[in-house]
Structures are given as C-alpha cells and as structure tokens.
Amino acid sequence: MPEIIADKYEVIETIGRGGMGTVYKAFQRSMDRIVAVKMLSEDLASDPEFRTRFQQEGQGLGKLSHPNIVSVYDIEPHKHTFCIIMEYLEGETLQAKIDRDGALPEAMIVGLGTQVARALNYAHSRGIIHRDIKPDNIYVTPDGVAKVMDFGIARFRESKLKTQTGISM
C-alpha cells in the first residue's frame, strides 16, 4: 500500500535524495495532479534549527512566483518530520545533462544562464539569496526551460538564522 502524506498526497516513487532529505513523486488527489514532495529527514527534523530552516525554505519559496523557479504549493507535517509540496518537473538537472552530453552548445548555455539570472534577480528582489547555485540545483525541462530549485541554504533577509563559520550544510 502506498504511503499517504497529510491525507492528500499518495507517494508513487522516490526521485531523489539530498543532504536534508528525500524527494518523492506523488499524486495529489484533491487537484488530480502529480507533485514533488520534499521530506526532511527525521534525524534533521529532530533538530529545531534545521526544522526551522526547512519550514523557512518552504514559506519563502511559497511566496515566489517566477517561471524559472520551482513552484512551492504547501508545507505539511508528516509523522515526525515536515514536507514541502512543490511542482513536479519533467526533465533532468543541468548536471545530469552535462554528464550525459558533455560540453553544451554556447547558445544553450547563454539561454539557460539568462533564465537562471532572471530567477535569481527575482528572488533577490524579494530578499531571498540562493547561495548554492550549481548544475545540480538547476532543472532543465524537455522544452529547454531552466528551473532553479533547492533553496535549502538560502539566506532570507528577515531570517534570524545565520550560517555559522565552520559549519557545513
């Protein structure tokens, strides 16, 4: 039987794992759509600072609406952790594309770079600084749209949490 999150999201499969948790492909029953569910690991969820960071990421991104930033729909508690419900993307990370194809054509690099710059400019204008832009955090859809994702160590202007010297996130 598939796992159900918040009585709304039916987990279909695992699509990724990262430093803060696991991302699942899920079916949102109420909207009849596929979504991505980023679940904070229970180990990190037991740490109040990490839990606050995770919730802050979801809330901060939920305020953003830009064609080159992954859309966040909701934050839900689940068992002993939290989940960020977001747009499910078809395609691959820029890193996977580079690993598969090698050097990309200049026109593609310029196009993707422009889209990422627009996304970052938009986020910065709203007080959110990504701080971890790399090919693994840029998704490329089959039609060539770049989507910036994973704002897990972003700095939010209004945040009281600061990255500490010598701490690796």
N, C-alpha and C positions, 0 to 999 in steps of 0.2 A: 504494500500500500504506500503510495507517495506521501511524503511529508507535506503537511498543510501549515502555512505560516499565517498567523493572525486571522484564521478562518477565511482568508481571501486568496492566498497565493499557493498554488499547487506546484511543488518542485518537480521539474522534469529531468534535469541533469545538472551536474557540476560543469561549469565552463571556465573556471579559473581559480587559482589560489594565490594569495599575496601575503605580505608581511602582516597585515591586520586582520585577514580573514579569508573567507571563501565566497565566490560569486556563483550563483545558480541561475539557470534559465528556469522560469516559472510561468505558469498560466494564471492570469488574474481573472477570476471567474466573473466578478461584477462588471468588468469592462470588456470581457471577451477578447483579451489581448495577451501577447507574450511580453514579459518584463524580465529584467535582470534584478536579482536580489543579492545585495552585498551584505553578508552576515559577519559581524565582528566575532572573532574567536572568543570562546568562553573564558580562556585564560586572560585575554586583554580586557574583556568585559568586566572582570572582577576588579580591575584597576580603575578607580574613579576618574583619574586624569585621562586615560585612554578612552573610557566610555564617553567622557565629556567631549573629547576631540572628535570622536566618531559621530556623535549627535550633532556637533557643530558643523562638521563637513556636510551632513545631510541637510541641515537647516540652511546653511549658507548657499549650497548649490540649489536648493529648492527655490531660492529667490531669483536665480539666474534663468533667463530665457534667451538663448542665443543658438543659431543653427549650427555652430561649431563647438558647442559644449553639451555633453551628455545631459539629458533632462532627468531631474530627480522628482519623483512623484510623491513619496511618502517616507516616513520613518516609523517602524513598528517594533515594539518589544517582542521577543520570542524566547521562551524558556528563560535562560539565564544570560541572555545577550540582546543585541539590537540588530535590526536590519534596515538598510537603506534600499528602497524600491525605486528603480530607475528604468529609463528607456533601454530596451534590448536592441542591440545593434548587430546587423549582419555585416560581415566583412572580416577584417583582421587588424591587428596592431601594425603600426608602421614598422616596428622591429621585425615582426614575422614576415612582412613584405620584403624588407631589406635582406633578411636571412635567406629568403627563397629566391629573390630576383637579383640580388647583388646591387650594384650601383643603379640608382633610378635616373630616368631621363631628367635633364635640367628643368624642362617645362613642368614636370610633375612636382619636382622639389619646390620650385617657385610657387606653384599653385597651392600645395599643401602648407608651405611656410606662411603664405599670405593668410590662409584660413586660420591657422594657429595663432598668428599675430593678432588677427581681429578678435578671436576668442579671448586671448589674454588681455588685450586692451579693454574689452568689455568687462571682464572680471575685475581688472584693476580699477576701472572707473567706479566699481561698486564695492571697493575696499577688500577684495579677495586677491591674494598673491599666491599663485600655484606653488612655486618653489621646488618643483620636481618634474620639469618638462624634459621628457626623453622619449625616444621612439616607442617604448613600452606603454606610455601613457597617452598616446595619440592613436585613435582608431581610425581606420580608413574604410569607408563603405564601398560596396561594389561600384557605385557611380562616382567615386572619387571625392566624397565629402570627408573632410577631416573633422574628428570629434575629440576634443580634449576631455580626458577623464582622470579619475583618481586624484582628487584634491586632498588626499589623506593627511599631508603635512603642510597644507596651505596655511598661510597666515591671514587671519581675519582681522581687519582694522579694529573692531570692537572687542576682540578677544583679550582676556586676561592671561591666557595660557601662552607661554613662550617656549620655544625650543631651548633646551639648556646646552651649554657648551659641553662637548664631550659625549653627548647623548646621540645615539644612532636610532633613527626611526625606520 
